[in-house]
Amino acid sequence: MKDKVTLTFLGTGTSQGIPIIGCQCPVCKSVDPHDKRFRSSALFRYRGMTILVDAGPDFRMQMLRENVTHLDAVLLTHNHKDHTGGLDDLRALNYTDKSVVDIYCEQMVLSSIQKEYSYAFAKDKYPGAPEWRIHLIDASPFTIVKDSSPKELVWIHDVGYRYRLPDGTLVHTGESIVKADNTGDGAKVIPIRGYHDKMPVLGFRIGDIAYITDMSLLPEGEYSKLEGLSHLTLNTVGYKKHHSHFSIYEALDIAGRVGAKHTWLTHLNHVFPTHTEFCNMLDGMCRERGISSIVRPAYDGLCIEGE
């Protein structure tokens, strides 16, 4: 069906990934592929579009594993390195897909990546610098529309990227920062405002799937955006209360309140058991709390489908 949405978990680990360098714990030494976790990221597919959420340090390997050759949009939840550290590798798609990459983010995130990737925003770019089109967003819904521009991005040796117009004319790409639109027939995205400690961050809902990571607080007014979900994704890093992430108990409380058919846990730490043990533990915790949502740890490569 045209409007059916899917989400693939590209990575489900914390900022250090799993296994953690040097760690000898049972989870980090596990041979179960479910326990091998890249940094957290996800891929929506909806209305013929491929939409990435976050591009962390493992972005390149995630794209190769999923055989992704085109992205219609990149949504950034916030500006921490485990969610933006792979943005430079988007330049591979500039070359192979012959198009700029559309990035949707808040002004605070833009200000951060302008410093981190200053060469991508320079007036006279170094040849080979990535070509991005930034769409500024906030907590208001916006729409992603397929790019119908007749311009083709072409690589010129020792010069860099230029647009080739239909008549063959080459023009400079220039800097492109625009405000995201909420019109057109495309993928409607509903941002979900939350807080990562005191930092404002965004989750995203497309269709009946909501993806939330790196939150420790979900304001009361945001719960209405989570009604009628088939799938809810929540982050958790441990058992104890954490300043910037949900504890497992807080995540289960939210899962019980939202009542999605399925709840998937991501941004997981190695303090939790191995995958099979974790599934069994969650079943017991949900029975004790009367939670009807089926709660499971997500794993890298898992693909879920909306209804």
N, C-alpha and C positions, 0 to 999 in steps of 0.2 A: 504494500500500500504506500502511496506517495507520502502520506503524512506520518507514517510510522517512524518513531525515533529509536535509535540505538545508541548505546554508550559503551565504548571499549576502555577498560582501565589500562593505561599505558604503564603506569607505575603506581604502587600502593604503599611505598615505604616512607619513612621520615626523611629529614634533611640529610641524613648520613646513608640512607639506603640500608638494605639487608642483603648479604651479611655486612656488618660493620667492620672496617679495617682493624685487624688484630684481635677481634673478639672470638672467644672459644666457647661461647654459650651454646646450648643445644639447638636453638633456633638458627644462629649464624652458621653452625656446622651441619645443619639439616641437609639431606640430599633430596628432599621433596621439592620439586620446582615451585610449588605454591608458596614456599618460604623464601624464594629469591625475589627481592623487591627493589625495583628502580625507584627513583624519586617520584613523588606523586604528580600525576598528569592524567588527562582523559581525553577521549576523542568522541565527539558527537557526530552522528550521521543523520541528516534530516532534510527532507525535500530535495534530495539530490546534492546536498552540500556536505562538505567535510569540515568540521569545526573543532579546533584544538583548544583545550583549556590548559594553559601554562606550558612553558617550554624550559624545563630545568636542565641540569647538567647531563642527563641521560637522553636528551631529546633525539640526538642522532641515532642511537641504537634503537630507540623506540620506533622511530619512523621506518628504519630498515626492517625491523621485525614485523611490522604491520603492513609493509610494502606500500606506504603512503607516497603518492607522487604529486598530489595537489592538495592545497589547503585553501578553503574559501575565507577562513577567518581564524585568528588566534585571539582567544579571550584570556586576559590576565587577571588573576584573582587579587594579587598584590605584588610587591616589588622585592620580596626576599629571593636570595640567590638560587635556592633550590626550586624556584618557580620561574626564574628569568635567565638562568645561567646558560641556556642553550640557544638564546635568540640569534646569536651570530650565525648559527648553522642554518637558519632560514634562507641564507643567501644561496644555498644549493638549489632551492626551489625557484629563486629568481632566474637561475641559469637554465634549469631543465624544463621549468613550466613557462618560462618567458613572460612572467608577470610579477608585479609587486606583491608583497604580502600584506594583507590587511590585519592590523592589530587593534583590538578594542581594549581600552584601559582607562582608568581614572587619571585625573590631572596629577595626583601625587605619584602615581606609578610612572607616568610619562616623564615627570621631572627627574625621577631616579634613573630611568634608562637613558635619558639624554646625557647624564653624567657618565654612566657606565659604558655607554656605546656612543660616545660623542662623535666618532668618525662616521656614524650612520646618519648624523644630522648636520654634518658640516656643509657649508655652502659649496665649496669645491671638494667633492668627496675623493678619497683615495680610491683608485681603480680596484674594484672587487668588494667595496663596502656594500653591506646589504641595502636593499631598496624596500622600505616599508611605507605603508600609508596608515597613519594613526587616526583612529576614530575615538574621540573623547566620549566617555560614558559616565553616568552616575548610577544611582539606584533606580532610575526610571527604565521601563521596558524600551527595547530598541529592536530593530529588524536588520537582519543580514540579508543582503540581496546579491545574487550572483553578478559579478563584474561583466558588464556588456560593452565595455569600452573597446573601440576598434584599435587602440594602441597596443603595440607589441613591444615587450621589453627585450632589447638585444644587447649582447656583449660586444664591445669594441676593444680590441687589444690595446693596452697601454692608455686607454681613455676611461673605460668603465661602462656603466649602463646608460643607454639612451632609449627613448621611445621612438619606435618607427611607426609613422602614420600610414594610413592606407595608400597614400600617393608615394610612399618611399622616403619622405622627409624624416630626418632624424632631429629630435628635439630633446633638450635637457629635461631630466625627470623632475628636478626641483624638489623643494621640501613640501610635504603634504601632511597637514594636520587639520582634520575636519571634525565636526560634531556628529556623533552617530544619529541616524535618522530612525523614525518609527513609522515609516510609510513604506509602501511597496509590498509586493507579494513575495515574501521570502521566509526566513526562519525568525520567528519571534522569540526573543530572549528576555526572560524576566530575571533581572539581577536580584540577589538576596543579600541584604546588608547584614554583616556581622562584625565582630571585633576579635582580633588576634592580639590578646592582651589589650592594649589601648589603641592599637592600629586598626583603622577601618579597612575591611576587606570585603570582597564580594564572592558569593556563590552564584550559580546560574541554574535556572530552570528552562528546559526546552521540552515542549510537549508535556508528557507526564513523568519525566525524569528530572530530578534535581540533584545537582552535584555541589556538595559543600565540603570544603577542606580548610584547614588552618583557622578554625574559630574556637574561641573559648566562651563566647557569648552570642546568643541569637536573640535580638530584641523581640519583645512581645508583638510588636506590630508587623513582624515579618512572617509569622506563622500562617497568616491567611494566604500567602503565596505558595504554601506547601500543601494545600488542600487537594484531594483527589489524585495523589501520586500513585503510580505503579511502583516506582523505585525511588528511594531516597538514599543518598550517600552522605555519610558523616565521618568526620575525622576523630581519632582517639589515639593517644600515645601511652596510656598507662592506667593504673588503678587509682592513683592518688590525684587529688585536685591539682591542676596544672595552670600556670598563669596565662598560657596562650593557646591551649588545646583542650577539647573536651576530655574528661576522664571517661572510662568505659561506662561508669554509672550515669554520668550526665548524658552521654550519647544514647543509652538505653531509655532514659527518661524522655528524651526528645523523640526517639523512635516510637515509644508508646503513645505519646501525645499526638504525633502527626498521623500515625496509623497507616502508613504506606503499606502496600502488599509485601514489599521486600525492602529491607534496609541493609545497606552494604557499608562496612567499616573500612576506612582507608587511612593513609598517613600513619601506618601502624609501626610500632616500635618492637624491638626484640624482647621486651619484658613479657609480652604475651606468649602463650604456648605455641607449639608448632600447629600448622593449619588444622589437621584433623582433631587434635585436642581442643583447639580454640573453638571449632564448630560445636563440639559436644558441650563445652563450657557455656557457650552462648545459649544453646537450647535449654540448659538447666536454668540459667539466669532469667531467660524470658518466661519460662513456666512459673518461676517463683514470683515474678512481677506481673503476671497476667498480660504479657505483651503479645498481641496477636500478629504483629508484623514478623515475617521470617527474617531474622537477623543473622547475617553471615559476614565473615571477613572477606573482603574482595581480594583478588589476586591478579598479578600482572597477566594481561592477555584475556581476562574475563570479558565477555561481551554480553550485555543485557539489552532487552528489547521492550519498548513500551507497548501499550495496548491500544 
